[in-house]
Amino acid sequence: MRKLRLLCAILISAALAGAASAQAPDFPSRPIRVFVGFGPGSGADITARVVGARMSQILGQQIVVENKTGAGSSLAAEAAARAPRTAILC
């Protein structure tokens, strides 16, 4: 029983050591785009800009808020779906 525990401890520590050495590249590496489905000055726009400013400070990366109005916010959803990985839909 002790040998099994020792073997498990060795395997777990080896797995953790391997995971620590395999780090992902710094994310995000380019500006983050936030798509808002409502017009400038709306509640959603103001919220996205306030949250984006704080996120920018925390992440050290530029946050760009883009308003895509129309079609019940479907245009913003489509823009976010087609954007590169650094896009958020509000």
N, C-alpha and C positions, 0 to 999 in steps of 0.2 A: 504494500500500500504506500509506503514511504517512497519507494522508487518511482511509482506512478506520479505521486505529487511532485517529486523532484523533476521528473521528465516534463511534466506540464509547466512547471515554473520556468524551466529552461526554454521551452518552446515559446511561451508567452513573452519572456524577456527578449528573445531573439526576434520575434515578430514586432514588438514595440521598437526595438532598435532599428529594424529595417524600415518601419514606417516613419520614424523620425528623420532618417537620412533621405527619404524620397519626398522632398518638399515640392509643392507646386510653385510655379512662378508667381511673382507678386501680382495680385489681382486687386483692383482692376488696373490694367496697363494703359488704358485710354479713357477719355471722358465718358461718363455715364449719362445717357440720355433718358429723361423722364418725359413720357408723353401724357399730356392731360387732355381729356376729351371735352373740356369745357373752355369757354372763352377767357381771355385775359381779365384779371380782376375778380374772377369768380372765387368762391370759397375753396374749391378744389385747387385752383391755380395758386392762390396765396398759401395754402397748406403745403403744396408741393414745393414751392419756393423756400418756405421756412424750413421744412424738413430737409430739402436739398442742400441748403446752406450749412446746416449742422452736419449732415452726412459728409459734405465736402471737407469740413474741418476734421472730422474723425478719420476719414479714409485718406485724406491728403490728395484727393483727386477731384478734378473739376466735374460739377454736376450741371448739365444743361437741361432746362425745362422747356419743352416745346408744346405749344397749344395746337391741337388738331381737332377743330370743332366740326360738328356735322354728323348726320346719320346716326344720332343717338350714341355717340362715342365709338361707333364702329370704325371710323377712320383712324382714330387713335389706337384702337386695338389692332387693326391691320398693320399700322406703322410699327408698332411694338413687335408684332409677330415676324415682320420681315426684317427688322433691324438686327445688327450683330448682337452678340451675347450681352453687351453692356447696355441694355435698354430695360426700362421699367414702365409699366402702365399704371396711371393713377386714375 
